[in-house]
């Protein structure tokens, strides 16, 4: 689709004008459009699941879980939006009496989805053409063009959109693409929310419940074949329990995906470029005889079976890379400090996962590391909780969203201060000799 200047000046201005009319400030307008999103999901489940399968080979349950996450977010917003929208009173210093202050939320285009009363342009990923086409079809059917619009196309279309000086840009994808988006947005000083990726490490302590830990990690790591921003990237495990833990990982891979995972309907395919990159790593490990389990692949189906790799602590080339695939490096460690040193040398992850340990260790790790979140004794959990602020730090993302934090993120917090005409003290005006004594008495300066 070619985007012309007329398209930008016309359709995008319609979206902005919808906000400028003030009608999106009404909670009824917001709830109405949130309900439309819910209706769209309810009435088109089969088509959505089909497009996710065509593009990503997603199983039905994985696709349904993503729909459920959106529905949970909608449910929370409908319950809480009224209280989130109320102006928040702010205490004003006594020496400015009589006056008052408050914060109200002024709306900017983009979404959480409509909780902050925004209109939006959606640009789906061209890497998932079936899903992109469906999003275009459904948004055109359910929403007026002055509320929500979908633009299909490649990266060049994204560039042209960013140049249109939107009030806010939300992007989810790779760190490298995020850097490019941020650079383009800087020309107009456009605020950004970036949900990127991260080399999410896992640390397994000796006192962890290895059975449950293995089960949860295998589920989280190979959900959508590891193509999730929250997927565990690699595992640090105490050497004393390393072999036992690897056996438990193998057990649950077979339990979840069978003896031949390639034919399992529960194993998603990889995006084409990601498959090629993953296959290169896999072949290198196979050559070095460091594949502990798995290693099967199908070029036709773009699938790589859940694979455990024997990795060393000093292999920064693999530990500092987001694998975004069904490869799971395991690193035996003598103590937690060696793992923490490696984590601190890597770009800040979206999540750090800890299994076992104790409160003292958990507190220590939270103080000496930087990440979007820390999750103890489970994986993926932070993204599943609709009212928990979610987002990365540094190269794993900028800004938080979900629930009230998403409402705040896509709103402009405008402060309003009111001062009465009464008690107009001369102390604030020159000459300042009189006010010096007052300030010294009040502030002890």
N, C-alpha and C positions, 0 to 999 in steps of 0.2 A: 504494500500500500504506500503510495507516494503522499507525503504530507506537504501540502502547499501553504504558502503564506496566508491565503484566504482561510484555510482550515484553522490555522492557529488563531488568527484575529477574530474569526467568527465563533466557532464552537467552544474554544477555551474561554473566551470572554463571556459566553453564556453561562458557563459554570461559575465564573467569578461573580457575575452579576446576581446569580441566585443567592449568594452569600451576602452581597452588598444590599439586597432588598431587606435583609433582616429577618426573613421568614425562617431561616435555619436556626435562629436563636430559640425558637419555640420547642419545648420538649416534645410536643405532639408530633412535630415534623420529624424530629430525630427518631422517635420510637416508630413512627410510620415506616421510615426507610430501613430501620433495623429489622422490622417485621417482614419487609419485602425480601431482605437477604435470607431470612429464615424460610420464607415461602419458596424462594428459588431453590434452596437446598432440598427441601422436602419434596418438591414436585419433580426434581431432576436427578435424583440419586443414581438411577441406572445409567444415565448418560455420563454423569460425572465419574462414576466408577469405571465405566467403559473407557473413557478418555485417559484416565490414570493408568489403566492396564495397557492400553496401546502405547503410551509414551514411556512408561516406567516399569511395566510388567507388575504393577502393584496388585497384591492379592486383595480380595474383596474386604477382608477385615481391616487391612491397613488403610484402605481408602475410606472405609466407614469411620475409622478412628479419627481421621483428619476432619471429616464432616462433624463428628461429635465435638471436637475441640471448639469449632466455630459456634456450634449450638450452645455449648456451655458458656462461652464468652457472651453471647447474646443474652442468655438467661441472667447472668450476673449484671450486665449493663441495665437491663430493664428494671431490675430490682433496686439498683443503687444510683441510677443517673440523676434522679431528682435531688438527692442529697449532694452529689458531686457538683451540681450546677449552682448550688447556693453560694452567694458571695461569702467569703471568709473574712470575718472581722479581725483587724490587726490592732494590737495595743499601741497607742500613741503616747510619747513621753509627756509627763505631767506638765512640764514647763511650756508645752505648746497648747495647753488648755485655753479655750474650748475648741477642740478639733477631733476628727475621727478619720480612720483609714480602713480600707477594705481592699480585697483582691477579687476581681471578677474575671471570668474566662471569655475572651474574645476569640472568635472562631477563625481558623485558617483552613484552606482547602487541603484535604487528605483525610485519612480515616483512622478510626479505631473500631469500627468502620464509620458509623455516623454519630457516634456518641458525642463528639465535639461539634456536631452540626456542620460537617464539611461536605463539599462537593469534591469530586475526584476524577482524575484520568488514570486508568489502569493500563499498564504496558506489560502483558504477560511475556514469559520467556519464550523466545523463538526455538529453544531447544526441545520444547514440548508442544509440537504443532497441533496435535489433536486437542489438548487441553486449552491451548490458546484460542483455537477456533471456537470451542464450546463457550469459553468465557465471553468472547465477543458476541456470540449468538444470544446467550442468556441475559447479559447485561443490557443489550439492545432491546430485548423483549420485555424485561421487567422494570427498567428505569428510563425516565425521560432523559434526553440528551443534556438538559441543563442541570442534571443532578449527578449522573455517572456516565462515563464514556470509556470505551476500550479501544486502544490503538494497537494493532498488531504490527510486527516488523522486527528487523534486526537491531543491532547496536546503534546504527546510524539514526534510526527513528528515535531511540532513547536520547541521543545527543540533541536532536532537533527539539524534542519535548523539553529537555532541561533548559534550553536557551530561552524558553517562553516565560521565565521569571515567575515560577509558581511560588506560593507562600511556604510550602514545605514539601520535601521529597522524602519518601520512604522507599528504601531499597533493601531487598534480601537477595543474597547470592555470595559469590566468592569475594575474598579480601581484595584481590587484584582489581576486579571490576568495581568494587566499592571505592577504591582509591581514585579510579578514573571518574566515577560519578561525583565524588567529592571535589575533584579538581574543576570539573565543569560547573558545578554548583557555586563554586567560589567566585565566579565572574559576576554573579548577581547577589552574592552573600546570602544565598538561599539556605535556610536551616535544614538540617538533615537528620533522619533516623536511619542508621545502617544496621541491619541484622546480618552479620557476616558469619564467618566460620571460625573454627578454632581447633587446635590440636589437643582435644580434651583428654587429659591423662587420667588413669585410674591407679590408685595405690591400694594394694591388698596387704593388710597386716596379719600377723600370725594368728591373732585371736578372732579373725573374721569367721563367720559362718560360710565356709567355702562352698557348700552345696547351694545355698540361696544366692550367694554372690555370683557364682558361675551361671546359674539360671538367668538371673537378671541382666548380667552383662551380655550373654549370648543373645537374649531378646533385644536389648537396646542397640547393640552393635550391628546386628544383621537385619534390623527393621529397615525395610527399603534398601537392603544390601549396603547399609552404612551410609547412604546418601541423605544424611540428616545433619544439620548443624550441631545437634546435641549428641550425636553418636560418640561413644567412647572411641578414642583414636588408638591408644596403646596402653598396655598394662605394665606397671611396676609391681613385682611381687617378691616378697621375702624368699630368699633362696631355699630356706628350710622347707617351705611348703610349695615351691615352684612346680615340681613334678606332679604332686598330688592335685594341684589346682588345674594344671593343663589337662589332666585326665578328666576332670569334672567338666571343663569346657568342651572337650571332645564328646563327652556323654550327652550334653544338652544340644550340641549341634546336630547329632544323629537323631536325638529325640524330637527336635523341632522340624528338621528338614530331610530326615531319612538318610539311607546309605548313599543315595545319589541325589544330592541337593539340586543339581542342574534341572532335573525333571520335576522338582517340587513346585507346586503352585504358590507356595508361601515365600519363595525366594524371588525377589524382584530383579529385573534386568538393570544393567548399568547404562547410563547415558553414553552414547557412542564414543565421544572423546575420552570420557572417564574410563571406559572399558580399555581403550588402547593404552592409556597411561598406566592403568593398574596391571595390565598384562605384561608390560615391560618390567615392572618391579617383581612380579611373580616369577617371570622367567629367570631373572637374576638370582633370586633366592633358590630357585630350583637348581640352577647351575652350581650354586655353592652348597647344595644339599642341606638347606636350613628351613625347609618346610616341615613343620611338626605335624600338620594335619591339613587335609583338604588339597587345594591346588588344582582342582579340575576346572575346566572352562569350556564354553561353547561360543565360538565367534558368531555362529548363526543366531543364537538366542541372546547374545550380549550378556551372558551370565558367567560369573566366577563364583565357585562354591565358597562357603565360609572357610577361611584359611588362617591357620595360626602360624606365625613366623617366629623363629628363634632370632632374637635381636640383642645386640650388645648396648651397654650404657653409653658408649662413646660414638654410636652411629647417629650423629646429629642430622645427617641428610634425610633419614627416615623419621626420626623423632620430632623434627621441627617442621614436618610437612603434614598438612591435613590430607589424610588418605582418601576420605569420602568414598569408601568402597568396602568390599567384604574381606579386606586384609586386616588381620589383628596381630600386630607385633607384641611379643611378651618378653620382658626384660627382668632377669633375676637381679635382686639388689641385696646388699649386706645390711643396709640401714636406710631409714627414711630420708636422711640428709642427702644421700647421693641422688635420690629421686628428686628431692626439692631443688637441688642445685641444677639439675637438668631442666626442670620445669621453669625455673627463673631465667634460664638462658634462652628459652623459647618465647615466641610472641605470646602475649597474654591470651589464655584460652577462654572460651565461652563458659566452660564448666570444668571443675576438678571433682572427680569422684573418689570418695574414700570408703573403704570397707574395713570394719574393725577399728582398732585403735581405742582411744578413750577421749573424754572431753578435753583433757589437757593437750593431747596431740592435735585434736581438731582445732582448738583455739590457736595453737602455735602455727599450724599450717595456714589458717585464715589470716594471720598477721604477717607472715613472711612471703606470701604469694599474692598475686593479683589476678583476678578472674571475674567473669560476669556473675558466677554463682559457685557455691560449693554444695555438693549433694552427698549425704552420708548414708551408706548402706543401700543405695539404689542408683539407677541411672534414668535419664530422660525426665525425671519427675518435675523439675522446675517449669518446663514448658507446658506441662499438663494441668497446672493450677491456674485458673483464669484470673484470679485476683492477686497473683504474685507478680511484682514487677520483673520483667524479663528483658535481658539485653546483654550485650558484651561490653568489653573495655579495650581500648587500643585497637589492635588489628582484628579483634573479634567483634567489634561493633561500637556504635555510638548511640546513646539514647536508650530509654526503657519504654516498653509498652506492655499491654495486657491490663485489663480492668481499669481502675482509677488512674493508674500511671499512664495508660494509653490515652485516656481522656485529657489528662494534663499535658502530655507530650504534644498532642495535636491541637492544643489550645494556646492562645497567647495570654499569659497572666498579666492583666493590666491593673496597675495599682491606681486607686482613686483616693485622694485626700481632700477633706473638707475642713475649712477653717471659718469659724463664726466671726462676725464683725465686732462682737463684744470684746472687752478687755484688750484693746489694741495698745499694748505696753510700749512705751518709748525706749525700753531697754534694748530693743533690737535695732534701733536706728542710731546713726552717728549724732553727736560724738560718743565714742565708746568708753570714755573714762568711767561712766556710771555702771556700765555692764561688767567691767572687770571685777569689781568688788562682789557683784552678784555671782559671777561664774566661779570665783575663788571660794566663795562660801558654799555653793551648791556642789561643785565637783572636787573641792579640796585640791585645787591646782595652784 
